[in-house]
């Protein structure tokens, strides 16, 4: 990978890590379903007038949009609104990698290797440690069973979206931006409907008539920088380089998320939470690199015979 492309990849990773802090800031002035609905409205419009609709069946576009967009961000925004720390949300959400593996094995008959199972078990231990720990200096806010389960539900929705994406791309090539823009149209109405039903007309009108500059900037960041620009660059890199060169860089997202949350929001981890976060990251590393390490060790222990 060239230096320019490596820097672009790192810019995307930073943008996606800071994304969780921006969500927290945006939710200070707007309820979660309304914020998410406006976010995806800005992703879809006016881009759908300039980006061709992906050549896939409508049902798969709807399933993709309802899982990776509506399900993921409905649960995530609600979890953060209810007190889930932004930094830890960025880390727990990476459970999507494990959900994707398990769903792939169940629905697509994909094989699980030892490192996948070990990674799941290690990361589960880390999440248990997070769930049983409290934030230093906080009593009511922070990780609770509810916020943890909501964040894991967001990760599961992301995993379902990944499986849908695999099915979509099995027999056809779909441009990344085409899928991102048109699938963003799917959750707009469900988000606004949920906002009307659960947040209420009064909260909607108040949020829109008293919208702050902070909320506006948060929406611009979430829609254009984190979504359109981020996915455009990432998709371009994946199309030009092998997946193993690009995908592992996403492991830096929760690191950026935790650091940016500490700097901007003043979030501090207790000793047990820090240990739990470290265990989860180790589980992710085992999942991604364990197979490669075992192959290299096997090659060293059984070198090819020289002629």
Phi, psi and omega in degrees: 000133181291162180299320180299313182290326176297319178294321177297317179298318180293326176298318178295316180300316178296316180299318180288328178290315179292338181311323183289325174294319180296320177301314180300317180292319179296324181286350176289337182239005184204140179293156191298314184293322179293317179299316180294319179298318178291323178302309183286336173296318180289330176291319185281321183247133004266015188301328183295342178279349182241346181249128182292142179297136181296143182278068178226157178302143183302324183298323180286327176296319179293315180299316180298313181294325182283338179267299188283339180254298183292304184300311183300310188274339172296312180291318183294312181298319180294319179299314181293321177298324182277001173120358178300123179301137184300318181296315180288331175299320179297331181277311182298327180297338179291355172299347176304328180297320181285321176298321179297317179297313182294318178293324177297321178291321183283319188260333184243006179057034177280148183277138173264131178264170184301322183291330177293313180295316179297318179298318178298314182295317180295314181294325177298319177299317179297321179290326175297320178296321178295317184294335183260007180247157178246158176286138179295133177079007180233142180246306185273322185275170177111205183282125170234173177300322181295310183292325177295315181294322177296318180293321176293326175296323175296318178296320177296319178298319176298316178300318177298322176296321177297319178294318177300319179298320178298318180295318180298318186272001181302311187242013181208156177254122183242126177302137184301313184294327177298315180291319181297312185292312185285329176288337177293337179290332186297312186278355185301305181296315176302321179295315180292325177295316178295322178297317180295318184285317190257331181262332173093152182298321182297316180295322179296310182297318180296317181297321183283323182278341179242029183296135183264165177298324179300317180292319179299314179295324178297316179297317179298317180296311184297319185281313189264313184282306184288327186262292187293305181293315182301309182290329178297313180294314183297316179296322178295319179294318179295331180283340184252343180233160176297148182303322184293341177280331188258309189305317182300339179296338179293345176296342178281345182303308179294332176296313177297320180300314180293317181294315181293324177294323178292319182286317187270317186259351181072023179289134179235138180265140172289169180300319181291323178292321177299318178294318178298318178297320179296319179296319179297315179298320177297319177299320177296319179296317177299318180298317185278317189251352184301317180296319180295318180297316181295325177295318181292321177295322179294321179294323180289323181282339179230065180295153178293142179289138179278142179290000000 
